[in-house]
Amino acid sequence: MDDHRAQVEELLADYRRSREQLTSVQRELAAVSATASSPDGTVEATVGPGGKLVGLVLSELAYRRHRPEQLAELIVQTVAAAAASAAEDTYQALSAVLPAAADPAAVVAGTADLQPSEYASDEYETVDLGRQPVRRRVDDDEDNEQRESWLDSELINRRVR
Protein backbone atom coordinates (compact mmCIF):
# COMPACT_ATOMS: atom_id res chain seq x y z
CA MET A 1 0.00 0.00 0.00
CA ASP A 2 2.89 2.38 0.74
CA ASP A 3 4.22 1.89 -2.80
CA HIS A 4 0.87 2.97 -4.26
CA ARG A 5 0.68 5.95 -1.95
CA ALA A 6 4.20 6.99 -2.97
CA GLN A 7 3.28 6.66 -6.65
CA VAL A 8 0.14 8.75 -6.16
CA GLU A 9 2.13 11.41 -4.27
CA GLU A 10 4.73 11.45 -7.06
CA LEU A 11 2.02 11.81 -9.72
CA LEU A 12 0.39 14.64 -7.78
CA ALA A 13 3.75 16.40 -7.41
CA ASP A 14 4.36 16.06 -11.17
CA TYR A 15 0.88 17.43 -11.86
CA ARG A 16 1.49 20.45 -9.57
CA ARG A 17 4.84 21.19 -11.24
CA SER A 18 3.27 20.98 -14.70
CA ARG A 19 0.39 23.20 -13.64
CA GLU A 20 2.77 25.79 -12.19
CA GLN A 21 4.83 25.75 -15.38
CA LEU A 22 1.73 26.18 -17.54
CA THR A 23 0.52 29.02 -15.32
CA SER A 24 3.88 30.72 -15.74
CA VAL A 25 3.77 30.32 -19.54
CA GLN A 26 0.19 31.63 -19.59
CA ARG A 27 1.33 34.75 -17.75
CA GLU A 28 4.19 35.19 -20.22
CA LEU A 29 1.81 34.86 -23.17
CA ALA A 30 -0.62 37.36 -21.65
CA ALA A 31 2.25 39.84 -21.25
CA VAL A 32 3.63 39.56 -24.79
CA SER A 33 4.12 42.97 -26.29
CA ALA A 34 6.33 44.37 -29.02
CA THR A 35 6.97 47.77 -30.52
CA ALA A 36 8.36 48.59 -33.95
CA SER A 37 9.26 51.86 -35.62
CA SER A 38 9.21 52.69 -39.30
CA PRO A 39 12.63 53.14 -40.94
CA ASP A 40 12.20 56.93 -40.97
CA GLY A 41 10.91 57.01 -37.39
CA THR A 42 7.59 58.63 -38.23
CA VAL A 43 5.44 55.65 -37.22
CA GLU A 44 5.60 53.59 -34.04
CA ALA A 45 3.28 50.62 -33.50
CA THR A 46 2.82 48.53 -30.37
CA VAL A 47 1.05 45.18 -30.36
CA GLY A 48 -0.03 42.98 -27.50
CA PRO A 49 -0.83 39.28 -27.23
CA GLY A 50 -1.91 37.74 -30.51
CA GLY A 51 -0.47 40.68 -32.46
CA LYS A 52 -3.40 42.93 -31.52
CA LEU A 53 -2.62 46.59 -32.15
CA VAL A 54 -2.64 48.38 -28.78
CA GLY A 55 -0.78 51.58 -29.63
CA LEU A 56 0.02 53.71 -32.66
CA VAL A 57 2.07 56.90 -32.65
CA LEU A 58 2.43 59.08 -35.73
CA SER A 59 4.91 61.94 -35.59
CA GLU A 60 3.95 65.29 -37.04
CA LEU A 61 6.49 64.65 -39.79
CA ALA A 62 4.54 61.56 -40.90
CA TYR A 63 1.88 63.77 -42.48
CA ARG A 64 4.45 65.96 -44.20
CA ARG A 65 6.72 63.21 -45.53
CA HIS A 66 4.08 60.81 -46.77
CA ARG A 67 0.96 61.02 -48.86
CA PRO A 68 -2.07 59.31 -47.24
CA GLU A 69 -1.73 56.04 -49.16
CA GLN A 70 2.01 55.89 -48.44
CA LEU A 71 1.41 56.55 -44.76
CA ALA A 72 -1.24 53.84 -44.64
CA GLU A 73 1.19 51.33 -46.18
CA LEU A 74 3.93 52.41 -43.74
CA ILE A 75 1.54 51.88 -40.82
CA VAL A 76 0.63 48.40 -42.08
CA GLN A 77 4.33 47.49 -42.49
CA THR A 78 5.23 48.81 -39.05
CA VAL A 79 2.36 46.96 -37.37
CA ALA A 80 3.40 43.77 -39.20
CA ALA A 81 6.98 44.18 -37.94
CA ALA A 82 5.74 44.58 -34.36
CA ALA A 83 3.43 41.56 -34.76
CA ALA A 84 6.32 39.46 -36.08
CA SER A 85 8.42 40.37 -33.07
CA ALA A 86 5.54 39.55 -30.70
CA ALA A 87 5.01 36.25 -32.52
CA GLU A 88 8.65 35.30 -31.93
CA ASP A 89 8.24 36.07 -28.21
CA THR A 90 5.11 33.91 -28.18
CA TYR A 91 6.91 31.02 -29.88
CA GLN A 92 9.79 31.33 -27.41
CA ALA A 93 7.44 31.18 -24.42
CA LEU A 94 5.59 28.16 -25.82
CA SER A 95 8.81 26.29 -26.57
CA ALA A 96 9.33 25.82 -22.83
CA VAL A 97 6.26 23.59 -22.52
CA LEU A 98 6.08 21.94 -25.93
CA PRO A 99 7.79 18.72 -26.97
CA ALA A 100 11.08 19.34 -28.79
CA ALA A 101 9.65 18.27 -32.16
CA ALA A 102 6.62 20.59 -31.92
CA ASP A 103 6.58 23.77 -33.99
CA PRO A 104 5.30 26.63 -31.79
CA ALA A 105 4.15 28.60 -34.86
CA ALA A 106 2.02 25.67 -35.99
CA VAL A 107 0.59 25.30 -32.49
CA VAL A 108 -0.37 28.99 -32.42
CA ALA A 109 -1.86 28.74 -35.92
CA GLY A 110 -3.85 25.66 -34.91
CA THR A 111 -2.25 23.55 -37.63
CA ALA A 112 0.22 21.49 -35.59
CA ASP A 113 -1.50 18.18 -36.30
CA LEU A 114 -2.74 18.99 -39.81
CA GLN A 115 -1.25 18.59 -43.25
CA PRO A 116 -1.02 21.74 -45.43
CA SER A 117 -3.69 20.33 -47.75
CA GLU A 118 -6.09 20.26 -44.78
CA TYR A 119 -5.85 23.94 -43.94
CA ALA A 120 -4.42 25.74 -46.99
CA SER A 121 -6.90 27.61 -49.11
CA ASP A 122 -6.39 28.27 -52.79
CA GLU A 123 -8.63 31.33 -52.56
CA TYR A 124 -6.35 33.38 -50.30
CA GLU A 125 -2.62 33.39 -49.76
CA THR A 126 -1.79 32.79 -46.10
CA VAL A 127 1.19 34.57 -44.59
CA ASP A 128 2.65 33.92 -41.17
CA LEU A 129 3.83 37.37 -40.07
CA GLY A 130 6.26 35.82 -37.66
CA ARG A 131 8.12 33.95 -40.39
CA GLN A 132 7.72 35.92 -43.64
CA PRO A 133 9.27 39.23 -44.64
CA VAL A 134 6.83 42.08 -45.09
CA ARG A 135 6.09 42.78 -48.74
CA ARG A 136 6.89 46.36 -49.65
CA ARG A 137 5.01 48.31 -52.26
CA VAL A 138 7.00 50.19 -54.88
CA ASP A 139 5.92 53.78 -55.02
CA ASP A 140 6.55 55.75 -58.19
CA ASP A 141 4.74 58.89 -57.05
CA GLU A 142 6.76 61.85 -58.38
CA ASP A 143 5.36 64.14 -55.68
CA ASN A 144 7.15 62.05 -53.08
CA GLU A 145 10.54 62.79 -54.64
CA GLN A 146 9.87 66.51 -54.37
CA ARG A 147 9.03 66.01 -50.68
CA GLU A 148 6.01 68.25 -51.09
CA SER A 149 3.58 67.61 -48.29
CA TRP A 150 0.12 66.65 -49.43
CA LEU A 151 -1.19 68.64 -46.47
CA ASP A 152 0.52 71.81 -47.66
CA SER A 153 -0.77 71.40 -51.19
CA GLU A 154 -4.32 70.82 -49.91
CA LEU A 155 -4.13 73.96 -47.75
CA ILE A 156 -2.76 76.00 -50.65
CA ASN A 157 -5.56 74.81 -52.93
CA ARG A 158 -8.17 75.82 -50.36
CA ARG A 159 -6.68 79.29 -49.86
CA VAL A 160 -6.51 79.95 -53.61
CA ARG A 161 -10.22 79.24 -54.12
Phi and psi in degrees as GROMACS dihedral restraints (atoms count N, CA, C in turn):
[ dihedral_restraints ]
;  ai    aj    ak    al  type     phi  dphi    fc
    3     4     5     6     1   -64.8    20    10
    4     5     6     7     1   -33.6    20    10
    6     7     8     9     1   -64.3    20    10
    7     8     9    10     1   -41.8    20    10
    9    10    11    12     1   -66.0    20    10
   10    11    12    13     1   -41.6    20    10
   12    13    14    15     1   -62.9    20    10
   13    14    15    16     1   -41.3    20    10
   15    16    17    18     1   -64.7    20    10
   16    17    18    19     1   -40.5    20    10
   18    19    20    21     1   -64.7    20    10
   19    20    21    22     1   -42.6    20    10
   21    22    23    24     1   -63.2    20    10
   22    23    24    25     1   -44.6    20    10
   24    25    26    27     1   -61.4    20    10
   25    26    27    28     1   -40.6    20    10
   27    28    29    30     1   -65.5    20    10
   28    29    30    31     1   -43.0    20    10
   30    31    32    33     1   -63.1    20    10
   31    32    33    34     1   -42.2    20    10
   33    34    35    36     1   -63.8    20    10
   34    35    36    37     1   -39.7    20    10
   36    37    38    39     1   -64.8    20    10
   37    38    39    40     1   -41.9    20    10
   39    40    41    42     1   -62.2    20    10
   40    41    42    43     1   -42.7    20    10
   42    43    44    45     1   -60.8    20    10
   43    44    45    46     1   -46.1    20    10
   45    46    47    48     1   -63.0    20    10
   46    47    48    49     1   -40.9    20    10
   48    49    50    51     1   -63.0    20    10
   49    50    51    52     1   -45.2    20    10
   51    52    53    54     1   -62.2    20    10
   52    53    54    55     1   -42.5    20    10
   54    55    56    57     1   -63.9    20    10
   55    56    57    58     1   -42.6    20    10
   57    58    59    60     1   -63.0    20    10
   58    59    60    61     1   -40.9    20    10
   60    61    62    63     1   -65.5    20    10
   61    62    63    64     1   -43.3    20    10
   63    64    65    66     1   -64.5    20    10
   64    65    66    67     1   -37.8    20    10
   66    67    68    69     1   -62.4    20    10
   67    68    69    70     1   -42.7    20    10
   69    70    71    72     1   -62.7    20    10
   70    71    72    73     1   -44.6    20    10
   72    73    74    75     1   -64.8    20    10
   73    74    75    76     1   -39.8    20    10
   75    76    77    78     1   -60.3    20    10
   76    77    78    79     1   -41.2    20    10
   78    79    80    81     1   -64.2    20    10
   79    80    81    82     1   -42.3    20    10
   81    82    83    84     1   -60.1    20    10
   82    83    84    85     1   -44.3    20    10
   84    85    86    87     1   -64.6    20    10
   85    86    87    88     1   -38.3    20    10
   87    88    89    90     1   -69.2    20    10
   88    89    90    91     1   -21.8    20    10
   90    91    92    93     1   -98.0    20    10
   91    92    93    94     1     1.2    20    10
   93    94    95    96     1   -60.3    20    10
   94    95    96    97     1   131.8    20    10
   96    97    98    99     1  -155.0    20    10
   97    98    99   100     1   145.5    20    10
   99   100   101   102     1  -149.0    20    10
  100   101   102   103     1   147.3    20    10
  102   103   104   105     1  -125.2    20    10
  103   104   105   106     1   140.2    20    10
  105   106   107   108     1  -133.6    20    10
  106   107   108   109     1   150.1    20    10
  108   109   110   111     1  -118.7    20    10
  109   110   111   112     1   148.4    20    10
  111   112   113   114     1   -68.0    20    10
  112   113   114   115     1   157.9    20    10
  114   115   116   117     1   -55.6    20    10
  115   116   117   118     1   -32.8    20    10
  117   118   119   120     1   -91.8    20    10
  118   119   120   121     1    -0.3    20    10
  120   121   122   123     1    77.4    20    10
  121   122   123   124     1     9.8    20    10
  123   124   125   126     1   -87.7    20    10
  124   125   126   127     1   -15.3    20    10
  126   127   128   129     1  -128.9    20    10
  127   128   129   130     1   134.7    20    10
  129   130   131   132     1  -131.9    20    10
  130   131   132   133     1   125.7    20    10
  132   133   134   135     1  -120.8    20    10
  133   134   135   136     1   139.4    20    10
  135   136   137   138     1  -123.3    20    10
  136   137   138   139     1   131.4    20    10
  138   139   140   141     1  -118.9    20    10
  139   140   141   142     1   155.3    20    10
  141   142   143   144     1  -110.0    20    10
  142   143   144   145     1  -157.5    20    10
  144   145   146   147     1   -55.0    20    10
  145   146   147   148     1   139.3    20    10
  147   148   149   150     1    74.1    20    10
  148   149   150   151     1     9.9    20    10
  150   151   152   153     1    76.6    20    10
  151   152   153   154     1    14.6    20    10
  153   154   155   156     1   -70.2    20    10
  154   155   156   157     1   129.9    20    10
  156   157   158   159     1   -67.6    20    10
  157   158   159   160     1   121.5    20    10
  159   160   161   162     1  -118.6    20    10
  160   161   162   163     1   -10.3    20    10
  162   163   164   165     1  -158.8    20    10
  163   164   165   166     1   141.8    20    10
  165   166   167   168     1  -144.5    20    10
  166   167   168   169     1   124.8    20    10
  168   169   170   171     1  -122.5    20    10
  169   170   171   172     1   126.2    20    10
  171   172   173   174     1  -115.1    20    10
  172   173   174   175     1   125.3    20    10
  174   175   176   177     1   -74.9    20    10
  175   176   177   178     1   162.5    20    10
  177   178   179   180     1   -61.2    20    10
  178   179   180   181     1   -30.8    20    10
  180   181   182   183     1   -66.7    20    10
  181   182   183   184     1   -23.9    20    10
  183   184   185   186     1   -57.4    20    10
  184   185   186   187     1   -39.4    20    10
  186   187   188   189     1   -75.2    20    10
  187   188   189   190     1   -25.0    20    10
  189   190   191   192     1   -86.4    20    10
  190   191   192   193     1   -34.8    20    10
  192   193   194   195     1   -82.2    20    10
  193   194   195   196     1   -25.9    20    10
  195   196   197   198     1  -127.2    20    10
  196   197   198   199     1   139.9    20    10
  198   199   200   201     1   -72.4    20    10
  199   200   201   202     1   160.9    20    10
  201   202   203   204     1   -52.4    20    10
  202   203   204   205     1   -46.1    20    10
  204   205   206   207     1   -68.7    20    10
  205   206   207   208     1   -31.7    20    10
  207   208   209   210     1   -69.7    20    10
  208   209   210   211     1   -41.8    20    10
  210   211   212   213     1   -64.6    20    10
  211   212   213   214     1   -41.1    20    10
  213   214   215   216     1   -60.0    20    10
  214   215   216   217     1   -44.8    20    10
  216   217   218   219     1   -63.9    20    10
  217   218   219   220     1   -40.6    20    10
  219   220   221   222     1   -63.9    20    10
  220   221   222   223     1   -38.6    20    10
  222   223   224   225     1   -63.7    20    10
  223   224   225   226     1   -46.4    20    10
  225   226   227   228     1   -59.6    20    10
  226   227   228   229     1   -44.5    20    10
  228   229   230   231     1   -64.5    20    10
  229   230   231   232     1   -40.7    20    10
  231   232   233   234     1   -69.6    20    10
  232   233   234   235     1   -40.6    20    10
  234   235   236   237     1   -63.4    20    10
  235   236   237   238     1   -41.1    20    10
  237   238   239   240     1   -62.6    20    10
  238   239   240   241     1   -39.4    20    10
  240   241   242   243     1   -64.7    20    10
  241   242   243   244     1   -41.8    20    10
  243   244   245   246     1   -65.1    20    10
  244   245   246   247     1   -41.6    20    10
  246   247   248   249     1   -64.0    20    10
  247   248   249   250     1   -37.8    20    10
  249   250   251   252     1   -64.8    20    10
  250   251   252   253     1   -40.6    20    10
  252   253   254   255     1   -65.9    20    10
  253   254   255   256     1   -42.9    20    10
  255   256   257   258     1   -64.3    20    10
  256   257   258   259     1   -36.9    20    10
  258   259   260   261     1   -62.8    20    10
  259   260   261   262     1   -42.3    20    10
  261   262   263   264     1   -61.2    20    10
  262   263   264   265     1   -41.0    20    10
  264   265   266   267     1   -63.5    20    10
  265   266   267   268     1   -38.6    20    10
  267   268   269   270     1   -63.7    20    10
  268   269   270   271     1   -46.3    20    10
  270   271   272   273     1   -62.2    20    10
  271   272   273   274     1   -39.7    20    10
  273   274   275   276     1   -62.5    20    10
  274   275   276   277     1   -44.6    20    10
  276   277   278   279     1   -64.3    20    10
  277   278   279   280     1   -41.1    20    10
  279   280   281   282     1   -69.4    20    10
  280   281   282   283     1   -30.4    20    10
  282   283   284   285     1   -57.1    20    10
  283   284   285   286     1   -28.7    20    10
  285   286   287   288     1   -65.6    20    10
  286   287   288   289     1   -25.9    20    10
  288   289   290   291     1  -115.6    20    10
  289   290   291   292     1    -1.7    20    10
  291   292   293   294     1   -96.1    20    10
  292   293   294   295     1   153.7    20    10
  294   295   296   297     1   -60.4    20    10
  295   296   297   298     1   153.0    20    10
  297   298   299   300     1   -55.8    20    10
  298   299   300   301     1   -35.3    20    10
  300   301   302   303     1   -81.3    20    10
  301   302   303   304     1    -9.1    20    10
  303   304   305   306     1   -78.3    20    10
  304   305   306   307     1   140.9    20    10
  306   307   308   309     1   -95.2    20    10
  307   308   309   310     1   111.9    20    10
  309   310   311   312     1   -58.2    20    10
  310   311   312   313     1   -35.1    20    10
  312   313   314   315     1   -64.0    20    10
  313   314   315   316     1   -39.5    20    10
  315   316   317   318     1   -69.7    20    10
  316   317   318   319     1   -34.8    20    10
  318   319   320   321     1   -64.5    20    10
  319   320   321   322     1   -46.3    20    10
  321   322   323   324     1   -62.6    20    10
  322   323   324   325     1   -40.2    20    10
  324   325   326   327     1   -74.3    20    10
  325   326   327   328     1   -12.9    20    10
  327   328   329   330     1    79.6    20    10
  328   329   330   331     1    19.7    20    10
  330   331   332   333     1  -116.9    20    10
  331   332   333   334     1    14.2    20    10
  333   334   335   336     1   -58.5    20    10
  334   335   336   337     1   -34.9    20    10
  336   337   338   339     1  -109.2    20    10
  337   338   339   340     1    19.3    20    10
  339   340   341   342     1  -115.5    20    10
  340   341   342   343     1   155.4    20    10
  342   343   344   345     1   -89.3    20    10
  343   344   345   346     1   151.1    20    10
  345   346   347   348     1   -52.4    20    10
  346   347   348   349     1   -35.5    20    10
  348   349   350   351     1   -66.3    20    10
  349   350   351   352     1   -18.7    20    10
  351   352   353   354     1   -85.0    20    10
  352   353   354   355     1   -20.7    20    10
  354   355   356   357     1  -125.8    20    10
  355   356   357   358     1   -14.3    20    10
  357   358   359   360     1   -76.3    20    10
  358   359   360   361     1   139.9    20    10
  360   361   362   363     1  -114.4    20    10
  361   362   363   364     1   135.1    20    10
  363   364   365   366     1   -75.5    20    10
  364   365   366   367     1   -21.1    20    10
  366   367   368   369     1   -71.0    20    10
  367   368   369   370     1   -38.6    20    10
  369   370   371   372     1  -128.2    20    10
  370   371   372   373     1   144.6    20    10
  372   373   374   375     1   -82.5    20    10
  373   374   375   376     1   129.8    20    10
  375   376   377   378     1   -98.8    20    10
  376   377   378   379     1   137.8    20    10
  378   379   380   381     1  -129.8    20    10
  379   380   381   382     1   128.8    20    10
  381   382   383   384     1   -91.3    20    10
  382   383   384   385     1   107.8    20    10
  384   385   386   387     1   -60.9    20    10
  385   386   387   388     1   -24.3    20    10
  387   388   389   390     1   -77.7    20    10
  388   389   390   391     1   -13.7    20    10
  390   391   392   393     1  -122.7    20    10
  391   392   393   394     1   -16.9    20    10
  393   394   395   396     1  -108.7    20    10
  394   395   396   397     1   145.1    20    10
  396   397   398   399     1   -69.5    20    10
  397   398   399   400     1   151.8    20    10
  399   400   401   402     1   -75.7    20    10
  400   401   402   403     1   132.5    20    10
  402   403   404   405     1   -78.2    20    10
  403   404   405   406     1   128.2    20    10
  405   406   407   408     1  -102.9    20    10
  406   407   408   409     1   139.3    20    10
  408   409   410   411     1   -87.5    20    10
  409   410   411   412     1   136.1    20    10
  411   412   413   414     1   -82.3    20    10
  412   413   414   415     1   129.4    20    10
  414   415   416   417     1  -114.0    20    10
  415   416   417   418     1   122.3    20    10
  417   418   419   420     1  -110.4    20    10
  418   419   420   421     1    23.6    20    10
  420   421   422   423     1   -70.2    20    10
  421   422   423   424     1   116.3    20    10
  423   424   425   426     1   -65.6    20    10
  424   425   426   427     1   -29.8    20    10
  426   427   428   429     1   -61.0    20    10
  427   428   429   430     1   -31.4    20    10
  429   430   431   432     1   -65.6    20    10
  430   431   432   433     1   -36.6    20    10
  432   433   434   435     1   -67.6    20    10
  433   434   435   436     1   -29.4    20    10
  435   436   437   438     1   -80.5    20    10
  436   437   438   439     1    -9.2    20    10
  438   439   440   441     1    58.2    20    10
  439   440   441   442     1    27.0    20    10
  441   442   443   444     1   -77.1    20    10
  442   443   444   445     1   129.8    20    10
  444   445   446   447     1   -75.6    20    10
  445   446   447   448     1   133.8    20    10
  447   448   449   450     1   -65.5    20    10
  448   449   450   451     1   -27.9    20    10
  450   451   452   453     1   -67.4    20    10
  451   452   453   454     1   -44.6    20    10
  453   454   455   456     1   -61.4    20    10
  454   455   456   457     1   -43.7    20    10
  456   457   458   459     1   -66.4    20    10
  457   458   459   460     1   -35.2    20    10
  459   460   461   462     1   -66.0    20    10
  460   461   462   463     1   -42.3    20    10
  462   463   464   465     1   -66.0    20    10
  463   464   465   466     1   -41.1    20    10
  465   466   467   468     1   -62.2    20    10
  466   467   468   469     1   -45.0    20    10
  468   469   470   471     1   -60.1    20    10
  469   470   471   472     1   -38.4    20    10
  471   472   473   474     1   -69.4    20    10
  472   473   474   475     1   -39.3    20    10
  474   475   476   477     1   -69.6    20    10
  475   476   477   478     1   -33.0    20    10
  477   478   479   480     1   -70.3    20    10
  478   479   480   481     1   -32.4    20    10
